[in-house]
Amino acid sequence: MHFVAGNWKMNLDRKSALALVSALRERAGQRTDLDIAVFPPFVYLDEVARSLAGSRIQVGGQNCCDEEKGAFTGEVSATMLRDVGAGWVLLGHSERRHLYGESDALIQAKVQRALSSGLRVMLCVGETLGEREAKRTEAVIGAQLKAGLQGVKPADLDRMAVAYEPVWAIGTGVNASTAQASEAHAYLRGVLSGLYTPAQARSMRILYGGSVKATNAAELMRAPDVDGCLVGGASLEASSFLGIIDGAPRL
């Protein structure tokens, strides 16, 4: 089953957030042939989760702390996310890696904390333009994937998803071609096969993210090894996000 997720980043206000999820619920809230999730800013999580209760649309946090609780000013714990209705958390997003300096070791600790707290994890990996031009794409995303999954037991894989987000495509309007996405996803699935089993690698969903729009999402999701999309700017308006949802391959 394909998975379409919307990462709102630091956008929207309370009124527009609730109007957006109301429209999503009305049009796609009971879809059984597709998984859908939204990742609002922390301050709107509780109300968004309440608004979507009873629908099949899932809710996640955009990040979490690697610690359970304590004197960590400004942080939000995995248990807090669960307490307000989140079922997922995004970890390792390139903006966290490159803008805020989150290391592979920190992301790995966050993955462990989130899983132990009962959350599902969408682990993001991706290379910069310089790394792609230097033909280091596979080395970079393979290392990020291996580090993020270090210590993750096979029994926990059904609570994991991976998002391949080439940094050079995020917010630039330039998305990876279907061939580029397929190549990266196939490589990541091969890494998963080496870490676990081929069957477990096949069952792991790998989403593509990076300038996803209604005009390119359907083609991307039909590509081999692309199991859905992690959507940024186009998830901020109901019409554009629903366009992507409507174009997803049906079972």
N, C-alpha and C positions, 0 to 999 in steps of 0.2 A: 504494500500500500504506500502510495506517495505521501509526502509530508510537505506542507507549505506553512512556513513560519514567518511572522512579521516582527522584525526588531525595530521598535520605535525610537531607540536611542534617546537622546535628550530633546524630545519633541512633544508637541500637543499640550493642551491644558485639560483640566478636569472635564469641562463641558464637551470639548471635541473628542476626548478619549471615550467618553461614555456614548456619545452619538455614533462613533465609529463601531464600537462593539455591538451596539444595538442593531445597526445595519448588517453587520456580519452574522449576528445571531439569527436575524430574520431570514436571510438568504441562504446561509450555509451552516446554521447551527446544528442541523441533524444529519449532515452528510455522513454516510457510513462507508463510502468508498475512498475516503481521503482523510488524513489527519491534518488538523489545522491548529496552530498555536499563535498566540501573540505574546510579545515580551515588552510590557509597558515600563516606564520609569517606576522606581520603587514606590514613590508617593501615591501612585494610582493603582497599585497592585490589588489592594483590598477591594476597592469599588469595582474594578474591572472583573475580578474573580467573582464577586457577588452578581454582577450583571450577567455573567456567562454561566452561572450555576444552572445545572440541568440541561445544558447544551453539550455538544461533543467538542466544542472549541476549548482547547487547553490554554493554560496561562503559565508564563515563566518569568523569572527574574533575569536581569541582564548581567548579573555578576553576584558573587557572594564572597564572604571572608573565608580564609582558610582556618580560622579559629572558631571554636564552638560558641564562646561568649567571653565577656570580660572588658577590660579597659582598652578598647580599640575604637576611639572616637571617629565617627563618620562611616564606620563599617556596618554591614548588614549580614547577619548570619544565615546559614542555610535553614536552620530551624525556624527563624523568623519568616523566611520566605514561605515555608510550608504552613506556618501558622496563619498567614493571611490568604492562603488558597493557591499558592504557586505549586505546580507539579514539576516544572522544568527550571533549569538555570543554564544560561549561556556562559561558557568559560573559554578563555583563550582567544577572545575576539582580537583581531589585529589592532584595533584602537586601544585595547587594554595593553597589548604587548608593546606597541610602538609609541603611543602617546604617554602611557603611564609606567612603562618599564617593567611590566610583569614578565618574569622569567619562566622558563619551562618548569623549573623546580616549584615555583609558587603555584603555577597553574595545576601541576600534578597534585599538590597538597589540597588545592581547592576541589579538584575532582574527587579525591578521597573523602573529604569532609562532606561534600554534597551527597555522594552516594550513601555514606553512613548515616546521613540525616534523612534519607528517604526520598531525595529528589532524583529526577532523571536529568541527565547531563547532555547538552549539545556542545561538543568539543570543537572549537574552530581552529583551523590551520590555514596557512596561506603564505605565499612568497611575495616579496617586493618586486618591482620592475627590474631593479638592478640584479636581483638574484635570478630572475627568469632570463635576463639577457646574458648572464654569466653561465647559463645552463645548469643552475643549481636548484631548480624547482623541486625535483624529486628528493634531493638530499635534505632540503629545508623542511618540506612538508612531512617527509618520512620521519625526521628527527622530532618534529613537533608532535606527531601522532604517537610515536613510541614513548616519548616523555610523558605525554598526557595520560596514556593508558598504563603507565608503569604501576603495578600493584593492583590493577583492576582484574578481578577474578572472572572467569568465563560465565559464572552464574549471574554476574552483574551486567553482562553485555546487552541484555534485553532492555536495560534502562539507560542505554547510551545511544547517541547518534553523533555523526561527524558532519561538520560543515566545511567544505572547501571554499575559501574566500580569498582569491588572489588580491593582494593589497592594491595592486595597480588598477583594479576594476571597481573598487569600493568608492561610490560617490563620484566617479569620474565620468559616468555615462558610457564608458567603454567596457563591455562585458567580454568574458572569454568566449571564444567560438565554441560551438558544440564539440568540435574535435579536440580543442584544448581542454575543455571540461572533462570529456570522456577519458582522455589520456591521464589526467591527474587523478580522476576517480578510480580508474582501473589500477593505477599504481598504488593508491591508498588501500584498495581492497586486497592487493597482493601483499602489502605490508601486514594487513590484518590477518591474512591467511598464515603468514609466518609467525605471528604472535599467538594465534589461536588455532582454529581449524578452518579449512575451506568452507564448510557449512556455516560456521559462525560468522565468517567474513561475508558470506553472501547475505546473511540475515541482517547485517548491520546497514542501516540506512545512511547514505552519504549524500548530503544536500549541497547544491551549488549556491553561492552567494556572490554578489558583485554586479551592481547596476542591472538587477533583474526587473523587467517590466512586463506588462501584458503582451507586448509585441514580440518578446523573445523567450518568455518563460515556457510556453508549450513545446517549442522546439528543443530547448535545453532539457526538459524533463522527459522527452522521448529518446534522448541520447543514451547509449549504453552506460550502465553503472551510475546514472544520475537519478537519485531516488526522491527528488524534491528540490525546493528552493528556500533559502533563507533570504527574505526580502527586506530591504531597508526603506528608502524613501517612498517607494510605491506602495508600502503597507500603511502609509499615513492617511490615505483617503480610501473610503469604501469602494468607490468605483474602480480605481486602479487595482486595489488588492483583490477585489472580487473578480476582476478580469483575469488575474493570474490564477485564482482558485478555480474559476470556470474552465480555464484552459488546461488544467492538470489532467493527465491520462486517467481514465476511469478503469476500474477493475472489470 
